């Protein structure tokens, strides 16, 4: 091989040594979360701030809370970010997660048609309002997808003493879909639904519908974040996941959450009180 060829080959090898591999160049975590955090636009608001600060890309899989928890249990995510505290605490107690941290809260609302055939407008007892909907046999559209919203809705029906399993397919309809699709169905049917306020505010197909019931303490909707346990799933990116959690509950992350608004209205109230150690 001639000297020129050797020099070209050496230069090529040297240049190649400075090209990072995909695994070295790309730091990312997978976050199993709820449709409300994504559909509301919250992630579009806060994740670019985190990624710019840390260089860590956050890949969100937005599904119902039940499905997100199962995904995390299987080790298919690094971080769980959902909104059904009893399920989150069970997730940690059973060793699937390391520790739960409060992140933020919003609330649920009962929405329905402007003409309100069940006459629930202005009520502050959500269970009583659902009981009136059942007595009126007015259409109610449920997510029916084991999400945090669905779990909350079922708890309210139990408090109202209404058997929605028996009513399924009549006035009570289940979409098996996310919040946006469920609200679209409720709008088309001029029916009632339980929605998280964030998704409702970002929902654009609200013609003929409005918030009818709000303010019940049982409609309180806390969100928590949990690192998936690396002792159970050794390939979990624990260090990167901890960095994301630490940012979420830091003053900077909490400020980012608190400044997210739609039409001037705050969607999520930051409430992190815990520390990461």
Phi and psi restraints in degrees (value plus and minus 20) as a CYANA .aco file:
   2 UNK   PHI     -91.9   -51.9
   2 UNK   PSI     144.2   184.2
   3 UNK   PHI     -81.7   -41.7
   3 UNK   PSI     -57.6   -17.6
   4 UNK   PHI     -83.9   -43.9
   4 UNK   PSI     -64.1   -24.1
   5 UNK   PHI     -83.2   -43.2
   5 UNK   PSI     -59.6   -19.6
   6 UNK   PHI     -84.4   -44.4
   6 UNK   PSI     -62.0   -22.0
   7 UNK   PHI     -83.6   -43.6
   7 UNK   PSI     -61.1   -21.1
   8 UNK   PHI     -83.9   -43.9
   8 UNK   PSI     -63.9   -23.9
   9 UNK   PHI     -84.3   -44.3
   9 UNK   PSI     -61.9   -21.9
  10 UNK   PHI     -82.8   -42.8
  10 UNK   PSI     -61.5   -21.5
  11 UNK   PHI     -84.5   -44.5
  11 UNK   PSI     -58.9   -18.9
  12 UNK   PHI     -86.2   -46.2
  12 UNK   PSI     -61.6   -21.6
  13 UNK   PHI     -85.9   -45.9
  13 UNK   PSI     -59.4   -19.4
  14 UNK   PHI     -83.8   -43.8
  14 UNK   PSI     -63.3   -23.3
  15 UNK   PHI     -83.3   -43.3
  15 UNK   PSI     -60.9   -20.9
  16 UNK   PHI     -83.2   -43.2
  16 UNK   PSI     -51.9   -11.9
  17 UNK   PHI     -86.8   -46.8
  17 UNK   PSI     -38.8     1.2
  18 UNK   PHI    -117.1   -77.1
  18 UNK   PSI     -20.2    19.8
  19 UNK   PHI    -108.1   -68.1
  19 UNK   PSI      93.8   133.8
  20 UNK   PHI     -89.6   -49.6
  20 UNK   PSI     126.8   166.8
  21 UNK   PHI     -92.7   -52.7
  21 UNK   PSI     143.7   183.7
  22 UNK   PHI     -79.2   -39.2
  22 UNK   PSI     -58.6   -18.6
  23 UNK   PHI     -90.6   -50.6
  23 UNK   PSI     -53.5   -13.5
  24 UNK   PHI     -98.0   -58.0
  24 UNK   PSI     -53.9   -13.9
  25 UNK   PHI    -102.4   -62.4
  25 UNK   PSI     -44.5    -4.5
  26 UNK   PHI    -134.9   -94.9
  26 UNK   PSI      91.8   131.8
  27 UNK   PHI    -121.3   -81.3
  27 UNK   PSI     105.0   145.0
  28 UNK   PHI    -170.2  -130.2
  28 UNK   PSI     137.1   177.1
  29 UNK   PHI    -147.7  -107.7
  29 UNK   PSI     137.9   177.9
  30 UNK   PHI    -127.5   -87.5
  30 UNK   PSI     106.0   146.0
  31 UNK   PHI    -132.5   -92.5
  31 UNK   PSI      98.9   138.9
  32 UNK   PHI    -106.1   -66.1
  32 UNK   PSI      97.6   137.6
  33 UNK   PHI    -158.8  -118.8
  33 UNK   PSI    -193.5  -153.5
  34 UNK   PHI    -118.7   -78.7
  34 UNK   PSI     141.2   181.2
  35 UNK   PHI     -85.8   -45.8
  35 UNK   PSI     -47.4    -7.4
  36 UNK   PHI     -88.1   -48.1
  36 UNK   PSI     -55.8   -15.8
  37 UNK   PHI     -89.2   -49.2
  37 UNK   PSI     -52.2   -12.2
  38 UNK   PHI    -104.6   -64.6
  38 UNK   PSI     -70.3   -30.3
  39 UNK   PHI     -83.7   -43.7
  39 UNK   PSI     -50.0   -10.0
  40 UNK   PHI     -90.4   -50.4
  40 UNK   PSI     -40.0     0.0
  41 UNK   PHI      75.8   115.8
  41 UNK   PSI     -18.6    21.4
  42 UNK   PHI     -80.0   -40.0
  42 UNK   PSI     -67.1   -27.1
  43 UNK   PHI     -83.5   -43.5
  43 UNK   PSI     -57.0   -17.0
  44 UNK   PHI     -82.5   -42.5
  44 UNK   PSI     -45.9    -5.9
  45 UNK   PHI    -103.5   -63.5
  45 UNK   PSI     -64.3   -24.3
  46 UNK   PHI    -115.7   -75.7
  46 UNK   PSI     -51.0   -11.0
  47 UNK   PHI     -85.7   -45.7
  47 UNK   PSI     -58.9   -18.9
  48 UNK   PHI     -78.7   -38.7
  48 UNK   PSI     -52.3   -12.3
  49 UNK   PHI     -86.6   -46.6
  49 UNK   PSI     -63.8   -23.8
  50 UNK   PHI     -87.2   -47.2
  50 UNK   PSI     -63.6   -23.6
  51 UNK   PHI     -85.4   -45.4
  51 UNK   PSI     -57.8   -17.8
  52 UNK   PHI     -85.9   -45.9
  52 UNK   PSI     -58.1   -18.1
  53 UNK   PHI     -92.4   -52.4
  53 UNK   PSI     -58.6   -18.6
  54 UNK   PHI    -132.4   -92.4
  54 UNK   PSI     -39.7     0.3
  55 UNK   PHI      57.3    97.3
  55 UNK   PSI     -12.4    27.6
  56 UNK   PHI    -115.7   -75.7
  56 UNK   PSI     102.3   142.3
  57 UNK   PHI    -103.9   -63.9
  57 UNK   PSI     117.9   157.9
  58 UNK   PHI    -129.9   -89.9
  58 UNK   PSI      97.2   137.2
  59 UNK   PHI    -122.7   -82.7
  59 UNK   PSI      92.8   132.8
  60 UNK   PHI    -116.2   -76.2
  60 UNK   PSI     111.0   151.0
  61 UNK   PHI    -127.9   -87.9
  61 UNK   PSI      86.6   126.6
  62 UNK   PHI    -118.8   -78.8
  62 UNK   PSI      91.4   131.4
  63 UNK   PHI    -160.2  -120.2
  63 UNK   PSI    -197.4  -157.4
  64 UNK   PHI     -85.5   -45.5
  64 UNK   PSI     136.2   176.2
  65 UNK   PHI     -76.2   -36.2
  65 UNK   PSI     -63.4   -23.4
  66 UNK   PHI     -79.4   -39.4
  66 UNK   PSI     -64.6   -24.6
  67 UNK   PHI     -89.0   -49.0
  67 UNK   PSI     -57.6   -17.6
  68 UNK   PHI     -82.7   -42.7
  68 UNK   PSI     -61.3   -21.3
  69 UNK   PHI     -85.1   -45.1
  69 UNK   PSI     -62.8   -22.8
  70 UNK   PHI     -83.1   -43.1
  70 UNK   PSI     -58.2   -18.2
  71 UNK   PHI     -80.9   -40.9
  71 UNK   PSI     -65.2   -25.2
  72 UNK   PHI     -88.2   -48.2
  72 UNK   PSI     -57.6   -17.6
  73 UNK   PHI     -79.9   -39.9
  73 UNK   PSI     -54.2   -14.2
  74 UNK   PHI    -101.3   -61.3
  74 UNK   PSI     -23.0    17.0
  75 UNK   PHI      59.0    99.0
  75 UNK   PSI      -1.0    39.0
  76 UNK   PHI    -111.3   -71.3
  76 UNK   PSI      -6.7    33.3
  77 UNK   PHI    -169.3  -129.3
  77 UNK   PSI     139.3   179.3
  78 UNK   PHI    -115.4   -75.4
  78 UNK   PSI     -51.4   -11.4
  79 UNK   PHI    -156.8  -116.8
  79 UNK   PSI     122.4   162.4
  80 UNK   PHI    -131.8   -91.8
  80 UNK   PSI     110.2   150.2
  81 UNK   PHI    -157.9  -117.9
  81 UNK   PSI      75.2   115.2
  82 UNK   PHI    -158.1  -118.1
  82 UNK   PSI    -191.8  -151.8
  83 UNK   PHI    -163.3  -123.3
  83 UNK   PSI      34.2    74.2
  84 UNK   PHI    -162.5  -122.5
  84 UNK   PSI      72.6   112.6
  85 UNK   PHI     -76.6   -36.6
  85 UNK   PSI     -62.7   -22.7
  86 UNK   PHI     -77.3   -37.3
  86 UNK   PSI     -61.8   -21.8
  87 UNK   PHI     -87.9   -47.9
  87 UNK   PSI     -57.0   -17.0
  88 UNK   PHI     -84.9   -44.9
  88 UNK   PSI     -63.3   -23.3
  89 UNK   PHI     -86.5   -46.5
  89 UNK   PSI     -56.3   -16.3
  90 UNK   PHI     -85.1   -45.1
  90 UNK   PSI     -61.0   -21.0
  91 UNK   PHI     -76.1   -36.1
  91 UNK   PSI     -64.3   -24.3
  92 UNK   PHI     -91.9   -51.9
  92 UNK   PSI     -65.3   -25.3
  93 UNK   PHI     -80.0   -40.0
  93 UNK   PSI     -52.1   -12.1
  94 UNK   PHI    -106.5   -66.5
  94 UNK   PSI     -16.0    24.0
  95 UNK   PHI      66.9   106.9
  95 UNK   PSI     -10.6    29.4
  96 UNK   PHI    -102.8   -62.8
  96 UNK   PSI     -44.9    -4.9
  97 UNK   PHI    -145.9  -105.9
  97 UNK   PSI     138.8   178.8
  98 UNK   PHI    -103.1   -63.1
  98 UNK   PSI     -75.2   -35.2
  99 UNK   PHI    -181.0  -141.0
  99 UNK   PSI     123.5   163.5
 100 UNK   PHI    -114.6   -74.6
 100 UNK   PSI     116.5   156.5
 101 UNK   PHI    -141.7  -101.7
 101 UNK   PSI     114.2   154.2
 102 UNK   PHI     -83.8   -43.8
 102 UNK   PSI     121.6   161.6
 103 UNK   PHI    -143.0  -103.0
 103 UNK   PSI     -69.2   -29.2
 104 UNK   PHI    -187.1  -147.1
 104 UNK   PSI     147.4   187.4
 105 UNK   PHI    -157.1  -117.1
 105 UNK   PSI     131.3   171.3
 106 UNK   PHI    -161.9  -121.9
 106 UNK   PSI    -172.7  -132.7
 107 UNK   PHI    -164.0  -124.0
 107 UNK   PSI     145.2   185.2
 108 UNK   PHI    -114.6   -74.6
 108 UNK   PSI     134.5   174.5
 109 UNK   PHI    -155.6  -115.6
 109 UNK   PSI     130.8   170.8
 110 UNK   PHI    -116.1   -76.1
 110 UNK   PSI     100.8   140.8
 111 UNK   PHI    -130.5   -90.5
 111 UNK   PSI     138.3   178.3
 112 UNK   PHI    -191.5  -151.5
 112 UNK   PSI    -196.1  -156.1
 113 UNK   PHI     -89.9   -49.9
 113 UNK   PSI     132.4   172.4
 114 UNK   PHI     -76.7   -36.7
 114 UNK   PSI     -57.0   -17.0
 115 UNK   PHI     -98.5   -58.5
 115 UNK   PSI     -32.9     7.1
 116 UNK   PHI      27.0    67.0
 116 UNK   PSI      48.2    88.2
 117 UNK   PHI     -82.0   -42.0
 117 UNK   PSI     -42.6    -2.6
 118 UNK   PHI    -109.1   -69.1
 118 UNK   PSI     -24.9    15.1
 119 UNK   PHI      37.0    77.0
 119 UNK   PSI      35.9    75.9
 120 UNK   PHI    -130.1   -90.1
 120 UNK   PSI     -22.4    17.6
 121 UNK   PHI     -76.9   -36.9
 121 UNK   PSI     111.1   151.1
 122 UNK   PHI      68.2   108.2
 122 UNK   PSI     -27.1    12.9
 123 UNK   PHI     -89.6   -49.6
 123 UNK   PSI     128.7   168.7
 124 UNK   PHI    -137.1   -97.1
 124 UNK   PSI     -16.0    24.0
 125 UNK   PHI    -126.4   -86.4
 125 UNK   PSI      82.7   122.7
 126 UNK   PHI     -84.7   -44.7
 126 UNK   PSI     -58.5   -18.5
 127 UNK   PHI     -84.9   -44.9
 127 UNK   PSI     -62.4   -22.4
 128 UNK   PHI     -83.1   -43.1
 128 UNK   PSI     -57.6   -17.6
 129 UNK   PHI     -84.3   -44.3
 129 UNK   PSI     -62.8   -22.8
 130 UNK   PHI     -85.4   -45.4
 130 UNK   PSI     -57.0   -17.0
 131 UNK   PHI     -80.3   -40.3
 131 UNK   PSI     -60.8   -20.8
 132 UNK   PHI     -86.1   -46.1
 132 UNK   PSI     -57.0   -17.0
 133 UNK   PHI     -82.3   -42.3
 133 UNK   PSI     -63.2   -23.2
 134 UNK   PHI     -84.8   -44.8
 134 UNK   PSI     -63.1   -23.1
 135 UNK   PHI     -84.2   -44.2
 135 UNK   PSI     -54.4   -14.4
 136 UNK   PHI    -101.4   -61.4
 136 UNK   PSI     -29.1    10.9
 137 UNK   PHI      31.5    71.5
 137 UNK   PSI      18.6    58.6
 138 UNK   PHI    -100.4   -60.4
 138 UNK   PSI     127.1   167.1
 139 UNK   PHI     -79.8   -39.8
 139 UNK   PSI     110.8   150.8
 140 UNK   PHI    -146.9  -106.9
 140 UNK   PSI     109.6   149.6
 141 UNK   PHI    -129.9   -89.9
 141 UNK   PSI     100.4   140.4
 142 UNK   PHI    -125.8   -85.8
 142 UNK   PSI     128.4   168.4
 143 UNK   PHI     -83.9   -43.9
 143 UNK   PSI     -61.9   -21.9
 144 UNK   PHI      39.2    79.2
 144 UNK   PSI      12.7    52.7
 145 UNK   PHI    -145.5  -105.5
 145 UNK   PSI      -4.5    35.5
 146 UNK   PHI      43.4    83.4
 146 UNK   PSI       4.1    44.1
 147 UNK   PHI     -99.4   -59.4
 147 UNK   PSI     152.4   192.4
 148 UNK   PHI     -81.8   -41.8
 148 UNK   PSI     -58.3   -18.3
 149 UNK   PHI     -83.7   -43.7
 149 UNK   PSI     -63.0   -23.0
 150 UNK   PHI     -84.7   -44.7
 150 UNK   PSI     -61.6   -21.6
 151 UNK   PHI     -81.3   -41.3
 151 UNK   PSI     -62.0   -22.0
 152 UNK   PHI     -83.7   -43.7
 152 UNK   PSI     -63.9   -23.9
 153 UNK   PHI     -79.6   -39.6
 153 UNK   PSI     -65.6   -25.6
 154 UNK   PHI     -82.9   -42.9
 154 UNK   PSI     -57.7   -17.7
 155 UNK   PHI     -83.3   -43.3
 155 UNK   PSI     -58.4   -18.4
 156 UNK   PHI     -88.4   -48.4
 156 UNK   PSI     -58.2   -18.2
 157 UNK   PHI     -84.1   -44.1
 157 UNK   PSI     -60.0   -20.0
 158 UNK   PHI     -81.9   -41.9
 158 UNK   PSI     -62.3   -22.3
 159 UNK   PHI     -83.7   -43.7
 159 UNK   PSI     -49.7    -9.7
 160 UNK   PHI    -102.5   -62.5
 160 UNK   PSI     -30.2     9.8
 161 UNK   PHI      53.9    93.9
 161 UNK   PSI       8.6    48.6
 162 UNK   PHI    -130.2   -90.2
 162 UNK   PSI     109.4   149.4
 163 UNK   PHI    -110.8   -70.8
 163 UNK   PSI      76.5   116.5
 164 UNK   PHI     -98.9   -58.9
 164 UNK   PSI     -37.3     2.7
 165 UNK   PHI     -83.4   -43.4
 165 UNK   PSI     -63.6   -23.6
 166 UNK   PHI     -87.5   -47.5
 166 UNK   PSI     -51.1   -11.1
 167 UNK   PHI    -105.6   -65.6
 167 UNK   PSI     -28.6    11.4
 168 UNK   PHI     -77.2   -37.2
 168 UNK   PSI     111.1   151.1
 169 UNK   PHI      72.7   112.7
 169 UNK   PSI     -31.1     8.9
 170 UNK   PHI    -121.7   -81.7
 170 UNK   PSI    -128.3   -88.3
 171 UNK   PHI     -97.2   -57.2
 171 UNK   PSI     -38.6     1.4
 172 UNK   PHI    -120.5   -80.5
 172 UNK   PSI      98.0   138.0
 173 UNK   PHI    -139.2   -99.2
 173 UNK   PSI     118.4   158.4
 174 UNK   PHI    -134.2   -94.2
 174 UNK   PSI     109.5   149.5
 175 UNK   PHI    -110.9   -70.9
 175 UNK   PSI     -46.8    -6.8
 176 UNK   PHI      46.0    86.0
 176 UNK   PSI       2.7    42.7
 177 UNK   PHI    -147.8  -107.8
 177 UNK   PSI     158.5   198.5
 178 UNK   PHI     -93.1   -53.1
 178 UNK   PSI    -198.9  -158.9
 179 UNK   PHI     -86.5   -46.5
 179 UNK   PSI     -61.6   -21.6
 180 UNK   PHI     -81.8   -41.8
 180 UNK   PSI     -66.5   -26.5
 181 UNK   PHI     -85.0   -45.0
 181 UNK   PSI     -56.5   -16.5
 182 UNK   PHI     -87.4   -47.4
 182 UNK   PSI     -61.2   -21.2
 183 UNK   PHI     -85.7   -45.7
 183 UNK   PSI     -57.1   -17.1
 184 UNK   PHI     -81.9   -41.9
 184 UNK   PSI     -61.1   -21.1
 185 UNK   PHI     -85.8   -45.8
 185 UNK   PSI     -63.5   -23.5
 186 UNK   PHI     -81.7   -41.7
 186 UNK   PSI     -59.7   -19.7
 187 UNK   PHI     -83.5   -43.5
 187 UNK   PSI     -63.8   -23.8
 188 UNK   PHI     -85.5   -45.5
 188 UNK   PSI     -54.7   -14.7
 189 UNK   PHI    -109.9   -69.9
 189 UNK   PSI     -25.7    14.3
 190 UNK   PHI      33.6    73.6
 190 UNK   PSI      29.3    69.3
 191 UNK   PHI    -132.4   -92.4
 191 UNK   PSI     157.9   197.9
 192 UNK   PHI    -115.4   -75.4
 192 UNK   PSI     140.9   180.9
 193 UNK   PHI    -180.2  -140.2
 193 UNK   PSI     136.3   176.3
 194 UNK   PHI    -118.4   -78.4
 194 UNK   PSI     109.4   149.4
 195 UNK   PHI    -156.5  -116.5
 195 UNK   PSI     131.0   171.0
 196 UNK   PHI     -95.2   -55.2
 196 UNK   PSI     124.7   164.7
 197 UNK   PHI     -81.5   -41.5
 197 UNK   PSI     -56.2   -16.2
 198 UNK   PHI     -80.0   -40.0
 198 UNK   PSI     -68.0   -28.0
 199 UNK   PHI     -87.2   -47.2
 199 UNK   PSI     -57.6   -17.6
 200 UNK   PHI     -80.8   -40.8
 200 UNK   PSI     -64.6   -24.6
 201 UNK   PHI     -86.0   -46.0
 201 UNK   PSI     -50.5   -10.5
 202 UNK   PHI    -110.4   -70.4
 202 UNK   PSI     -24.0    16.0
 203 UNK   PHI     -97.4   -57.4
 203 UNK   PSI     108.9   148.9
 204 UNK   PHI    -118.6   -78.6
 204 UNK   PSI     -29.3    10.7
 205 UNK   PHI    -123.3   -83.3
 205 UNK   PSI      35.3    75.3
 206 UNK   PHI    -117.0   -77.0
 206 UNK   PSI     -12.1    27.9
 207 UNK   PHI     -76.7   -36.7
 207 UNK   PSI     105.8   145.8
 208 UNK   PHI      61.4   101.4
 208 UNK   PSI     -13.7    26.3
 209 UNK   PHI    -148.3  -108.3
 209 UNK   PSI     135.4   175.4
 210 UNK   PHI    -177.0  -137.0
 210 UNK   PSI     147.3   187.3
 211 UNK   PHI     -94.2   -54.2
 211 UNK   PSI     108.5   148.5
 212 UNK   PHI    -132.5   -92.5
 212 UNK   PSI     -54.0   -14.0
 213 UNK   PHI    -151.7  -111.7
 213 UNK   PSI     109.4   149.4
 214 UNK   PHI    -176.7  -136.7
 214 UNK   PSI     147.0   187.0
 215 UNK   PHI      74.5   114.5
 215 UNK   PSI     -30.1     9.9
 216 UNK   PHI     -89.4   -49.4
 216 UNK   PSI     114.5   154.5
 217 UNK   PHI     -79.2   -39.2
 217 UNK   PSI     -47.0    -7.0
 218 UNK   PHI     -91.5   -51.5
 218 UNK   PSI     -30.6     9.4
 219 UNK   PHI    -110.5   -70.5
 219 UNK   PSI     -18.7    21.3
 220 UNK   PHI     -78.9   -38.9
 220 UNK   PSI     117.5   157.5
 221 UNK   PHI    -154.6  -114.6
 221 UNK   PSI      66.1   106.1
 222 UNK   PHI    -104.1   -64.1
 222 UNK   PSI     125.9   165.9
 223 UNK   PHI    -132.1   -92.1
 223 UNK   PSI     119.9   159.9
 224 UNK   PHI    -148.9  -108.9
 224 UNK   PSI     135.8   175.8
 225 UNK   PHI    -144.8  -104.8
 225 UNK   PSI     120.4   160.4
 226 UNK   PHI    -161.3  -121.3
 226 UNK   PSI     114.4   154.4
 227 UNK   PHI     -98.9   -58.9
 227 UNK   PSI     110.1   150.1
 228 UNK   PHI     -85.9   -45.9
 228 UNK   PSI     116.9   156.9
 229 UNK   PHI     -87.5   -47.5
 229 UNK   PSI      93.2   133.2
 230 UNK   PHI     -90.2   -50.2
 230 UNK   PSI     -36.9     3.1
 231 UNK   PHI     -91.8   -51.8
 231 UNK   PSI     -47.6    -7.6
 232 UNK   PHI    -107.8   -67.8
 232 UNK   PSI     -56.1   -16.1
 233 UNK   PHI    -148.3  -108.3
 233 UNK   PSI      72.1   112.1
 234 UNK   PHI     -81.2   -41.2
 234 UNK   PSI     -40.6    -0.6
 235 UNK   PHI    -107.4   -67.4
 235 UNK   PSI     -18.3    21.7
 236 UNK   PHI     -81.0   -41.0
 236 UNK   PSI     116.4   156.4
 237 UNK   PHI    -103.1   -63.1
 237 UNK   PSI      56.5    96.5
 238 UNK   PHI     -83.7   -43.7
 238 UNK   PSI     -64.1   -24.1
 239 UNK   PHI     -83.9   -43.9
 239 UNK   PSI     -63.1   -23.1
 240 UNK   PHI     -88.8   -48.8
 240 UNK   PSI     -58.6   -18.6
 241 UNK   PHI     -82.7   -42.7
 241 UNK   PSI     -62.2   -22.2
 242 UNK   PHI     -83.7   -43.7
 242 UNK   PSI     -55.7   -15.7
 243 UNK   PHI     -85.1   -45.1
 243 UNK   PSI     -58.9   -18.9
 244 UNK   PHI     -86.9   -46.9
 244 UNK   PSI     -64.9   -24.9
 245 UNK   PHI     -83.6   -43.6
 245 UNK   PSI     -63.9   -23.9
 246 UNK   PHI     -80.2   -40.2
 246 UNK   PSI     -58.4   -18.4
 247 UNK   PHI     -88.7   -48.7
 247 UNK   PSI     -62.7   -22.7
 248 UNK   PHI     -76.7   -36.7
 248 UNK   PSI     -60.7   -20.7
 249 UNK   PHI    -116.8   -76.8
 249 UNK   PSI     -16.1    23.9
 250 UNK   PHI     -98.9   -58.9
 250 UNK   PSI     143.9   183.9
 251 UNK   PHI     -74.0   -34.0
 251 UNK   PSI     -57.4   -17.4
 252 UNK   PHI     -86.3   -46.3
 252 UNK   PSI     -67.2   -27.2
 253 UNK   PHI     -86.0   -46.0
 253 UNK   PSI     -60.5   -20.5
 254 UNK   PHI     -85.9   -45.9
 254 UNK   PSI     -56.6   -16.6
 255 UNK   PHI     -85.9   -45.9
 255 UNK   PSI     -57.9   -17.9
 256 UNK   PHI     -82.8   -42.8
 256 UNK   PSI     -62.3   -22.3
 257 UNK   PHI     -84.6   -44.6
 257 UNK   PSI     -64.1   -24.1
 258 UNK   PHI     -89.4   -49.4
 258 UNK   PSI     -41.1    -1.1
 259 UNK   PHI    -111.5   -71.5
 259 UNK   PSI     -21.5    18.5
 260 UNK   PHI     -98.3   -58.3
 260 UNK   PSI     102.7   142.7
 261 UNK   PHI    -157.6  -117.6
 261 UNK   PSI     133.6   173.6
 262 UNK   PHI    -145.5  -105.5
 262 UNK   PSI     103.1   143.1
 263 UNK   PHI      33.2    73.2
 263 UNK   PSI      17.4    57.4
 264 UNK   PHI      62.4   102.4
 264 UNK   PSI     -22.5    17.5
 265 UNK   PHI    -122.1   -82.1
 265 UNK   PSI     110.7   150.7
 266 UNK   PHI     -90.9   -50.9
 266 UNK   PSI     110.6   150.6
 267 UNK   PHI    -112.0   -72.0
 267 UNK   PSI     -55.8   -15.8
 268 UNK   PHI    -153.4  -113.4
 268 UNK   PSI     113.4   153.4
 269 UNK   PHI    -118.5   -78.5
 269 UNK   PSI      97.8   137.8
 270 UNK   PHI     -84.1   -44.1
 270 UNK   PSI     118.2   158.2
 271 UNK   PHI    -163.0  -123.0
 271 UNK   PSI       6.6    46.6
 272 UNK   PHI     -87.1   -47.1
 272 UNK   PSI     104.7   144.7
 273 UNK   PHI    -139.5   -99.5
 273 UNK   PSI     -39.1     0.9
 274 UNK   PHI    -101.9   -61.9
 274 UNK   PSI     146.6   186.6
 275 UNK   PHI    -136.2   -96.2
 275 UNK   PSI     148.4   188.4
 276 UNK   PHI    -107.7   -67.7
 276 UNK   PSI     -17.4    22.6
